[in-house]
Amino acid sequence: MSTIAHFLNLGKKWGIGATVGLLVLLPIGSRLARADGLGEHHTFFVDAEYDTTGRSSVPATLVATGPHSYIYIEDQILAQYGGTNALSNQINQARQAFDSTIYPADTAFWGSESNIDNDSHVTILFEQLKTGVGGYTDPANIFPSRPDQLSNQREMFTISGDALASNHANVFMAHEFQHLIAANQKTILHNVVEDTWLDELRAQYSITVAGYNSPFFNSDLAHRTQDFLQSPNDSMTEWQGTLVDYASVTLFGEYLVEHYGPGILQDTLHSQLVGIASINAWLSQHNYPERFGDIFSNWVMADYLNNTSPNNRFGYTNTDLAALHVLPTDSRQLSYPATSSFNFSIKPWQPKWYQFLMPWNLSAGQNIRVLWNAPLVSMIYVDNQGNVVPVANGDVIAPAAGASSFTLMPVDQSKTSGFGSSDAATSVVLNISFTSDSPAALRPTPAPFKIADGTLIMLPDKSGIYVVTGGYKRYLVAGVPALYGLDVSKVVMVSQQVYDSYRTANYVRAFGQKKVYAVWPDGTKHWLNISAAVFSSSGRDWNAIFTINDAEMNFYKTGADITN
C-alpha cells in the first residue's frame, strides 16, 4: 500500500496472564549472551490474532544489524520481493531510523527496555500482518516460555511487512518500542499492568518524541486528527483498538504535554500507580489544583472552542492543531415557555457536545435553568460567543446579550479504573427551562487559571526573568531565553503573591544525562557531586530538577563541585 493512512492500527497483547499476580515470573537472566549473525534463520512465535493467515509461528532471516537492532524479515516476504537486495533501501532506512533516532529518543525520554537475554539488541520482526495492522508488541516475549504461553525470550516487537516495503515503518517502530520500554518500566520493575488507554497514549506520544509528527502534513498526528474530527464521540478509556481509540488518546496526550509538560507522562510511567490514579497523584505532587476530571473537561472544551483567550486550558498551543474544532454531537431547538427535555447516554470519559438553539420568542430577563438526573455526570456551558460557565445541577445561567445558542458538554466521571472494551453507559435525562430567577453566584472555571508552562515571568520592580514549569520557577541568566527562541519582550509581569506561589529551582541536567548541576546567577554551573541519599537528606527537592538542552548546558561556565 502506498500511504501511511492505510496502516494506522497497532496492537499490543498482554499475553502473560489476566491478573498482575501472574506477572511475577522472573525474566530470563540466565540465557547466555550470543549475538545473532547476519543471515541467521530463526522461527518466531507470533500472535495469530494479528498474523495475516492466523499463523502462530513464522520463519525469518536476519537481514541487518545495528548498535541496537536485529532486523528480521519473514521468509515469505523476502520471497515475495525477490530477496534481500530488492528491499535493501527499505531495510537500511529502517535500521538507521531505529538505531539513530528512535532508540536514543525513546530511551532518553522514557527509560530503558529490559535485557532479559543478555543481548543489548532489540529484535524487530517484519511479518505479514492483517490489513490495517501496523505492528504489535507481545510482552510475553520478555518472560520465560511455558506450556500455556510461548515466548521468544528476547526483547522484540513486530511490524507489518507492508509498512516496510512502503517506507512507513518508522512511526510503528517508535510506537511499539515504547510498549517494550513500558513492559520493563511498569510491569517488570513495578509488577503492575498499565491501563490500556494510557499505555497506548504514551506509545502514540513516542511518535512525537522521535520527531515524526513534524512536519505536520501527512504525519501520524495529522491522520489521527482527521480520524478524531470524523468520530469525536468515542470513550477515551474504553479500548477496542479502533482508529478512533488511537485518535482520542493521541490528541489527549498532545494536550497533556502542552499544558503540563512531559513529566506527566514520564513520571507516571515510573509510578506504581496506574491510569487516572497515577495522573491525579502526579498533579498533587506538583501542586496543580486540577485533577483528571478537570483536565478531561478542559480538553473537551479545547476540542470544541480551541481558544486560549478565556482560559489557557481551553485550547491547543500547537499551531498545527489551531484549526481543530469538533462539530456538535447533536443540535436541538429549545422552546419557551415550556421545559425542553432530552435523553442521551454517555460512557465514562466520552466527549460529547450538545448544542441548543435559543427560542425565538424568549422574553427579556429570562435565564436558563439546567437540571439532570445523573449525579456523577458533570457539565460545562459555553455560548456561541465563547463565554464559558461551569454548571452545577439545577444552576441558573444568565445568557450573554446576543447569545443565540449554547453548548453543554457532559462528562461521565463515574468510573476511574477497571476499564474494558465495552463499558456501561449512563442514561441521562436533561431538562432545560427558562426562569426569572437570578443566577447563582459566579464560581471559578473548572480549572482555575494557571500560568502556562514555559511562560516567562518577572516582578514589575525587578530585572530577573524566570521560566515557569509546574509549581516551580527557574531563574534564567541573560542570554538563555534566546537559546529556546523565547522573546523576553513577552515576559509576564506578576504580583508578589503569584511570584511567591512558585517554588524557586536552580537544579538542571542535560537531556538524556544523569548529572545534576546547580546554576548560579553569575552564569556558572556546579555539579552536585553527592549521592542520591545525601541529596534527599539535605532537603533538596527532586522535583526541582529541570531538563535543559545542550546549548544551555554549554552556555554556563563550569564552577567548583558541590560535595555536600
QUIWOTA-V485445 format. One record per pair of residues at least 12 apart in sequence whose ideal C-beta (glycine too) atoms are under 10 Angstrom apart, sorted by the first residue. I is the first residue (numbers start at 1). J is the second residue. Records with the same first field share a line. If there is no record, write none. Layout:
# QUIWOTA-V485445
I: J, J
This chain:
# QUIWOTA-V485445
1: 131, 132, 160, 162, 163, 165, 166, 168
2: 166, 167, 168
3: 166, 168, 218, 223
4: 134, 163, 166, 167, 168, 169, 170, 171, 172, 212, 218, 219, 220, 222, 223
5: 168, 218, 220, 222, 223, 226, 227, 243
6: 131, 132, 134, 160, 162, 163, 166, 168
7: 129, 131, 132, 133, 134, 135, 159, 160, 162, 163, 166, 168, 169, 171, 172, 220, 223
8: 132, 133, 134, 171, 172, 220, 223, 224, 227, 242, 243, 246, 247
9: 50, 129, 130, 131, 132, 133, 134, 135, 136, 160, 172, 241, 242, 243, 245, 246
10: 50, 132, 133, 134, 135, 136, 137, 157, 159, 160, 171, 172, 175, 176, 179, 200, 203, 204, 241, 246
11: 47, 49, 50, 129, 130, 133, 134, 135, 136, 137, 138, 158, 176, 179, 241
12: 47, 135, 136, 137, 138, 139, 157, 175, 176, 179, 180, 182, 183, 196, 199, 200, 203, 239, 241
13: 47, 49, 50, 136, 137, 138, 139, 140, 179
14: 137, 138, 139, 140, 179, 183, 187, 193, 194, 196, 199
15: 47, 49, 138, 139, 140, 141, 143, 148, 149, 150, 151
16: 138, 139, 140, 141, 142, 143, 144, 146, 149, 151, 183, 187, 193
17: 140, 143, 148, 149, 193
18: 193
19: 193
20: 187, 190, 191, 192, 193, 274
21: 191
22: 143, 149, 193
23: 139, 143, 183, 187, 188, 190, 191, 192, 193
24: 143, 188, 191
25: 140, 142, 143, 144, 146, 149, 151, 188
26: 116, 143, 144, 188
27: 114, 115, 116, 117, 142, 143, 144, 153, 184, 188
28: 114, 116, 117, 118, 141, 142, 143, 144, 145, 151, 153, 154
29: 114, 115, 116, 117, 118
30: 116, 117, 118, 144
31: 116, 117, 118, 119, 144, 153, 154
32: 117, 118, 119
33: 115, 117, 118, 119, 120
34: 117, 118, 119
35: 65, 70, 119, 120, 121
36: 62, 65, 70, 72, 119, 121, 123, 154
37: 62, 65, 70
38: 61, 62, 63, 64, 65, 70, 71, 84
39: 61, 62, 63, 84
40: 60, 61, 62, 63, 65, 70, 72
41: 59, 60, 61, 62, 72, 75
42: 58, 59, 60, 61, 62, 70, 72, 123, 125, 152, 154
43: 57, 58, 59, 60, 75, 152
44: 56, 57, 58, 59, 60, 72, 74, 123, 125, 127, 141, 150, 152, 154, 156, 158
45: 57, 58, 138, 140, 141, 145, 149, 150, 151, 152, 153
46: 58, 60, 74, 125, 127, 128, 129, 136, 138, 150, 152, 158
47: 127, 129, 133, 136, 137, 138, 140, 158
49: 129, 130, 133, 136, 138
50: 127, 128, 129, 130, 133, 134, 135, 136, 138, 158, 160
51: 74, 127, 128, 129, 130, 133, 136, 158
52: 74, 76, 127, 128, 129, 130, 131, 133, 160, 161, 162
53: 76, 128, 130
54: 130
55: 74, 76, 127, 128
56: 150
57: 150, 152
58: 72, 74, 75, 76, 77, 125, 127, 128, 158
59: 72, 74, 75, 76
60: 72, 73, 74, 75, 76, 77, 78, 123, 125, 126, 127
61: 73, 74, 75, 77, 78, 83, 84
62: 123
63: 78, 83, 84, 87, 88, 91, 92, 94, 95, 126
64: 84, 87, 88, 91, 92, 94, 95, 96, 98, 99, 124
65: 95, 99, 121
66: 92, 94, 95, 96, 97, 98, 99, 100, 103, 121, 122, 124
67: 95, 98, 99, 100, 103, 104, 120, 121
68: 95, 98, 99, 100, 102, 103, 104, 107, 113, 120, 121, 122, 124, 155, 177
69: 94, 95, 96, 97, 98, 99, 102, 103, 121, 122, 123, 124, 173, 177
70: 95, 119, 121, 122, 123, 124, 125, 154, 155, 156
71: 91, 92, 94, 95, 98, 99, 121, 122, 123, 124, 125, 126, 159, 164, 169
72: 123, 124, 125, 126, 127, 156, 158
73: 87, 90, 91, 94, 124, 125, 126, 127, 159, 161, 164, 165
74: 125, 126, 127, 128, 129, 158, 161
76: 127, 128, 161
77: 126, 127, 128, 160, 161, 162, 164, 165
78: 126, 161
80: 128, 161, 165
81: 161, 164, 165
86: 165
87: 126, 161, 164, 165
89: 167
90: 126, 161, 163, 164, 165, 166, 167, 168, 169
91: 126, 164, 169
93: 164, 167, 169, 170
94: 124, 126, 159, 163, 164, 167, 169, 170, 172, 173
95: 124
96: 170
97: 167, 169, 170, 171, 173, 174, 210, 212
98: 122, 124, 159, 169, 170, 173, 174, 177, 210
99: 121, 122
101: 170, 173, 174, 209, 210, 211, 212
102: 122, 124, 170, 171, 173, 174, 175, 176, 177, 178, 206, 207, 209, 210, 211, 212
103: 122, 173, 174, 177, 210
104: 210, 512
105: 174, 177, 206, 208, 209, 210, 211, 212, 511, 512
106: 173, 174, 175, 177, 178, 180, 181, 203, 206, 209, 210
107: 177, 178, 181, 512
108: 209, 511, 512, 513, 547
109: 178, 181, 202, 205, 206, 208, 209, 210, 262, 265, 266, 269, 511, 512, 547
110: 177, 178, 180, 181, 182, 184, 185, 202, 203, 205, 206, 209, 262, 265, 266, 269, 270
111: 181, 182, 184, 185, 186, 189, 266, 269, 270
112: 180, 181, 184, 185
113: 142, 155, 157, 177, 178, 179, 180, 181, 182, 183, 184, 185, 188
114: 139, 142, 143, 154, 155, 180, 181, 183, 184, 185, 187, 188, 189
115: 142, 154, 155, 184
116: 141, 142, 143, 144, 151, 153, 154, 155, 184, 188
117: 141, 142, 152, 153, 154, 155, 156
119: 154, 155
120: 155
121: 154, 155, 156
122: 154, 155, 156, 157, 173, 176, 177, 180, 181
123: 141, 152, 154, 155, 156, 157, 158, 180
124: 155, 156, 157, 158, 159, 164, 169, 172, 173, 176, 177
125: 152, 156, 157, 158, 159, 161
126: 158, 159, 160, 161, 162, 163, 164, 165, 169
127: 158, 159, 160, 161, 164
128: 160, 161, 162
129: 158, 159, 160, 161, 162, 163
130: 160
131: 160, 162
132: 160, 242, 243
133: 158, 159, 160, 162, 163, 172, 241
134: 158, 159, 160, 162, 163, 168, 169, 171, 172, 173, 175, 176, 220
135: 157, 158, 159, 160, 163, 169, 171, 172, 173, 175, 176, 177, 179
136: 157, 158, 159, 160, 172, 175, 176, 179, 241
137: 155, 156, 157, 158, 159, 175, 176, 177, 178, 179, 180, 181, 182, 183, 203
138: 150, 151, 152, 156, 157, 158, 179, 180, 183
139: 151, 155, 157, 179, 180, 182, 183, 184, 186, 187, 188, 193
140: 152, 153, 183
141: 153, 154, 155, 156, 157, 158, 180, 183
142: 154, 155, 156, 180, 183, 184, 187, 188
143: 183, 187, 188
155: 177, 180, 181, 183, 184
156: 176, 180
157: 172, 173, 175, 176, 177, 178, 179, 180, 183
158: 172, 176
159: 171, 172, 173, 175, 176
160: 172
168: 220
170: 207, 210, 211, 212, 220
171: 204, 206, 207, 210, 212, 213, 219, 220, 221, 223
172: 203, 207, 220
173: 206, 207, 210, 212
174: 203, 204, 205, 206, 207, 208, 209, 210, 211, 212, 213, 220
175: 200, 202, 203, 204, 205, 206, 207, 210, 212, 220, 246
176: 203, 206
177: 203, 206, 210
178: 199, 200, 202, 203, 204, 205, 206, 207, 209, 210, 269
179: 194, 199, 200, 202, 203, 206
180: 203
181: 202, 203, 206, 269
182: 194, 198, 199, 200, 202, 203, 206, 269
183: 199
185: 202, 266, 269, 270, 271
186: 198, 199, 202, 268, 269, 270, 271, 272, 274, 278
189: 270, 272
190: 269, 270, 271, 272, 273, 274
191: 272
192: 271, 272, 273, 274, 275, 278
193: 274
194: 268, 269, 271, 273, 274, 275, 278
195: 237, 239, 274, 275, 276, 277, 278, 416, 417, 418, 419
196: 237, 238, 239, 240, 241, 245, 249, 275, 419, 420, 421
197: 235, 236, 237, 238, 239, 245, 248, 249, 252, 275, 276, 349, 419
198: 236, 237, 249, 252, 253, 265, 268, 269, 274, 275, 276, 278, 279, 419
199: 239, 249, 269, 274, 275
200: 239, 241, 245, 246, 248, 249, 250, 253
201: 236, 246, 248, 249, 250, 251, 252, 253, 254, 256, 265
202: 249, 253, 265, 266, 268, 269
203: 246, 249, 250, 253
204: 220, 221, 224, 246, 247, 249, 250, 251, 252, 253, 254
205: 221, 249, 250, 252, 253, 254, 256, 257, 262, 265, 266
206: 253, 265
207: 219, 220, 221, 224, 250, 253
208: 220, 221, 250, 253, 254, 257, 262, 318
209: 257, 262, 265
213: 250, 254, 318, 320
214: 318, 320
215: 320
216: 318, 319, 320, 321
217: 320
219: 320
220: 246, 250
221: 247, 250, 251, 253, 254, 318, 320, 321
222: 320, 321
223: 243, 246, 247, 250
224: 243, 244, 246, 247, 248, 249, 250, 251, 253, 254
225: 247, 250, 251, 254, 320, 321, 323, 324
226: 243, 247, 324
227: 242, 243, 244, 245, 246, 247, 248, 250, 251
228: 243, 244, 246, 247, 248, 249, 250, 251, 252, 303, 324, 326, 351
229: 247, 251, 303, 323, 324, 325, 326, 327
230: 243, 244, 247, 326
231: 243, 244, 245, 247, 248, 326
232: 244, 247, 248, 251, 300, 303, 304, 324, 326, 327, 329, 350, 351, 352, 353
233: 248, 326, 329, 330, 346, 347, 350, 351, 352, 353
234: 246, 247, 248, 249, 347, 349, 350, 351
235: 248, 346, 347, 348, 349, 350, 351, 412, 415, 419, 422, 423, 425
236: 248, 249, 251, 252, 296, 299, 300, 347, 348, 349, 350, 351, 419
237: 249, 275, 276, 296, 347, 348, 349, 350, 415, 416, 417, 418, 419, 420, 423
238: 347, 348, 349, 350, 415, 419, 420, 421, 422, 423, 424, 425
239: 419, 420, 421, 422, 423
240: 420, 421, 422
241: 421
245: 421
248: 299, 303, 349, 350, 351
251: 299, 302, 303, 316, 318, 321, 324
252: 295, 296, 299, 300, 302, 303, 349, 351
253: 265
254: 299, 316, 317, 318, 320, 321
255: 295, 296, 298, 299, 302, 303, 313, 315, 316, 317, 318, 321
256: 268, 279, 295, 299
257: 318, 453
258: 302, 312, 313, 315, 316, 317, 318, 321, 452, 453, 454
259: 288, 290, 295, 298, 299, 302, 308, 312, 313, 315, 316, 317, 447, 450, 452, 453
260: 279, 282, 283, 286, 288, 290, 295, 313, 450, 452, 453, 469, 470
261: 286, 453, 454, 469, 470, 546, 547
262: 453, 547
263: 282, 285, 286, 453, 469, 470, 543, 547
264: 278, 279, 282, 283, 286, 288, 295, 470
265: 279, 282
266: 282, 547
267: 279, 281, 282, 285, 286, 543
268: 280, 281, 282
271: 285
274: 417
275: 292, 416, 417, 418, 419
276: 291, 292, 293, 295, 296, 348, 349, 413, 415, 416, 417, 419
277: 292, 416, 417
278: 292
279: 291, 292, 295, 296
280: 292, 293, 295, 416
282: 470
283: 295, 470
285: 470, 471, 543
286: 469, 470, 471, 472, 543
287: 470, 471, 472, 501, 502, 503, 543
288: 447, 448, 450, 470, 471
289: 444, 447, 448, 449, 450
290: 313, 446, 447, 448, 450
291: 413, 446, 447
292: 349, 413, 416
293: 349, 378, 411, 413, 416, 446, 447
294: 313, 378, 390, 411, 445, 446, 447, 448
295: 313, 446, 447
296: 348, 349, 351, 378, 411, 413, 446
297: 313, 351, 378, 379, 380, 390, 409, 410, 411, 413, 445, 446, 447
298: 311, 312, 313, 314, 315, 380, 388, 445, 446, 447
299: 313, 314, 316, 349, 351, 411
300: 314, 326, 349, 350, 351, 352, 353, 380, 409, 410, 411
301: 313, 314, 315, 351, 353, 380, 382, 388, 407, 409, 445, 446, 447
302: 314, 315, 316, 317, 321, 324, 325, 326
303: 315, 316, 321, 324, 325, 326, 351, 353, 409
304: 324, 325, 326, 327, 328, 351, 353, 355, 380, 382, 407, 409
305: 325, 326, 353, 380, 382, 386, 388, 407, 409
306: 321, 322, 323, 324, 325, 326
307: 322, 325, 382, 386, 388
308: 452
309: 386
310: 382, 386, 387, 388, 445, 449
311: 388, 444, 445, 446, 447, 448, 449, 450
312: 447, 449, 450, 451, 452, 453, 455
313: 445, 446, 447, 448, 449, 450, 452
314: 380, 382, 386, 388, 445, 447
317: 452, 453, 454
326: 351, 352, 353
327: 353, 355
328: 352, 353, 354, 355, 356, 405, 407, 408, 409
329: 344, 346, 350, 351, 352, 353, 354, 355, 407, 409, 410
330: 342, 344, 352, 353, 354, 355, 356
331: 353, 354, 355, 356, 357, 405, 407
332: 354, 355, 356, 357, 405, 430, 432
333: 356, 357, 358, 359, 360, 405
334: 356, 357, 358, 359, 360, 362, 368, 405, 406, 432, 433, 434
335: 359, 360, 361, 362, 432, 433, 434
336: 358, 359, 360, 361, 362, 363, 366, 433, 434
337: 359, 361, 362, 363, 366, 433, 434, 435
338: 359, 433, 434
339: 369, 371, 431, 432, 433, 434
340: 356, 359, 430, 431, 432, 433, 434
341: 371, 429, 430, 431, 432, 433
342: 354, 356, 372, 408, 428, 429, 430, 431, 432
343: 373, 427, 428, 429, 430
344: 372, 410, 425, 426, 427, 428, 429, 430
345: 374, 412, 424, 425, 426, 427, 428
346: 374, 377, 410, 411, 412, 414, 425, 426, 427, 428
347: 412, 414, 415, 419, 422, 423, 424, 425, 426
348: 376, 377, 411, 412, 413, 414, 415, 416, 419, 423, 424, 425, 426
349: 411, 412, 413, 414, 415, 416, 419, 423
350: 410, 411, 412, 423, 425, 426
351: 409, 410, 411
352: 407, 408, 409, 410, 411, 412, 428
353: 380, 382, 407, 408, 409, 410
354: 379, 406, 407, 408, 409, 410, 428, 430, 432
355: 382, 384, 405, 406, 407, 408
356: 368, 370, 381, 383, 405, 406, 407, 408, 430, 432
357: 384, 404, 405, 406
358: 383, 384, 399, 403, 404, 405, 406, 434
359: 434
360: 404
362: 399, 434
363: 434, 436
365: 398, 434, 435, 436
366: 398, 399, 433, 434, 435, 436, 437
367: 395, 396, 397, 398, 399, 433, 434, 435, 436, 437, 438, 439
368: 381, 383, 389, 391, 395, 396, 397, 398, 399, 403, 406, 432, 433, 434, 435, 439
369: 394, 395, 396, 397, 431, 432, 433, 434, 435, 437, 439
370: 389, 391, 392, 393, 394, 395, 396, 397, 406, 408, 430, 431, 432, 433
371: 393, 394, 395, 429, 430, 431, 432, 433
372: 391, 393, 394, 408, 410, 428, 429, 430, 431, 432
373: 393, 426, 427, 428, 429, 430, 431
374: 393, 410, 412, 414, 426, 427, 428, 429, 430
375: 393, 414, 426
376: 411, 412, 413, 414, 415, 426
377: 393, 410, 411, 412, 413, 414, 426, 428, 430
378: 390, 391, 392, 393, 409, 410, 411, 412, 413, 446
379: 391, 392, 393, 395, 408, 409, 410, 411, 428, 430
380: 407, 408, 409, 410, 411, 445, 446
381: 395, 397, 399, 406, 407, 408, 409
382: 405, 406, 407, 408, 409
383: 397, 399, 400, 402, 403, 404, 405, 406, 407
384: 400, 402, 403, 404, 405, 406, 407
385: 399, 400, 401, 402, 403, 404, 405, 406
386: 400, 403
387: 399, 400, 403, 406
388: 409, 445, 446
389: 406, 439, 440, 442, 443, 445
390: 442, 443, 444, 445, 446, 447
391: 408, 409, 410, 440, 443, 446
392: 440, 443
394: 431, 440
395: 439, 440, 443
396: 433, 434, 435, 436, 437, 438, 439, 440
397: 439, 440
398: 438, 439, 440, 442
399: 434, 439
406: 432
408: 430, 432
410: 426, 428, 430
411: 446
412: 424, 425, 426, 428
414: 426
450: 468, 470, 471, 501
451: 468, 469, 473, 492, 494, 498, 501, 502
452: 468, 469, 492
453: 467, 468, 469, 470, 472
454: 467, 468, 469, 484, 486
455: 467, 468, 469, 473, 486, 490, 491, 492, 494
456: 468, 473, 476, 481, 484, 486, 487, 488, 489, 490, 491, 492
457: 473, 491, 492, 493, 494, 498, 499, 502
458: 473, 475, 476, 488, 491, 492, 493, 494, 499
459: 493, 494, 495, 496, 498, 499, 500
460: 493, 494, 495, 496, 499
461: 493, 496
462: 493, 496, 499
463: 478
464: 476, 477, 478, 521
465: 477, 478, 480, 481, 486, 488, 491
466: 491, 494, 499, 502, 504, 505
467: 480, 481, 484, 486, 491, 505, 546
468: 492, 494, 498, 499, 502
469: 502, 505, 543, 544, 546, 547
470: 502, 503, 505, 543, 544, 546
471: 501, 502, 503, 505, 543, 544
472: 502, 503, 504, 505, 506, 507, 541, 543, 544, 545, 546
473: 494, 498, 499, 500, 501, 502, 503, 504, 505
474: 502, 503, 504, 505, 506, 507, 508, 519, 544, 546, 548
475: 504, 505, 506, 519, 520, 521
476: 488, 491, 519, 521, 552
477: 519, 520, 521, 522, 523, 524, 552, 555, 556
478: 521, 523
479: 523, 552, 555
480: 519, 523, 548, 551, 552, 555, 556
481: 552
482: 551, 555
483: 548, 549, 550, 551, 552, 553, 554, 555
484: 548, 549, 551, 552
503: 541, 543, 544
504: 544
505: 518, 519, 541, 543, 544, 545, 546
506: 518, 519, 520, 521, 525, 526, 544, 545, 546
507: 519, 528, 535, 540, 541, 542, 543, 544, 545, 546
508: 525, 544, 545, 546, 547, 548, 552, 553, 556
509: 528, 545, 546, 547, 548, 553
510: 547, 548, 549, 550, 551, 552, 553, 554
511: 547, 548, 549, 550, 552, 553
512: 547, 550
513: 547, 548, 550, 553
515: 527, 528, 529, 553
516: 528, 529, 530, 532, 535, 540, 542, 545, 546, 562
517: 545, 548, 553, 556, 558, 559, 561, 562
518: 540, 559, 561, 562
519: 546, 548, 552, 553, 555, 556, 559
520: 556, 557, 559
522: 556, 557, 559
523: 555, 556, 557, 559
524: 556, 557, 558, 559, 560
525: 552, 553, 554, 555, 556, 557, 558, 559
526: 556, 558, 559, 560, 561, 562, 563
527: 558, 559, 560, 561, 562, 563
528: 540, 545, 561, 562, 563, 564
529: 560, 561, 562, 563, 564
530: 561, 562, 563, 564
534: 563, 564
538: 562, 564
